[in-house]
Amino acid sequence: MRFFVGALALAVICVLFGSPAAFVLGWSPLSAGDRQKASSVAAKPEARAEAQTERKPAG
């Protein structure tokens, strides 16, 4: 029983601190298009050059 209470407490702490940190740091889930780009870059070395040129400048 103590294990489940501890696991629930840890999950609550991760949500309470993780969500605001992710929001502040700008982390967000990948969209479907971004996932496809990432998988094509990982699968094909020539796709890496294309992905580098498509990347938007930060700011």
Buried (B, 14 or more C-beta within 10 A) or exposed (E): EEEEEEEEEEEEEEEEEEEEEEEEEEEEEEEEEEEEBEEBBEEEEEBEEEBEEEEEEEE
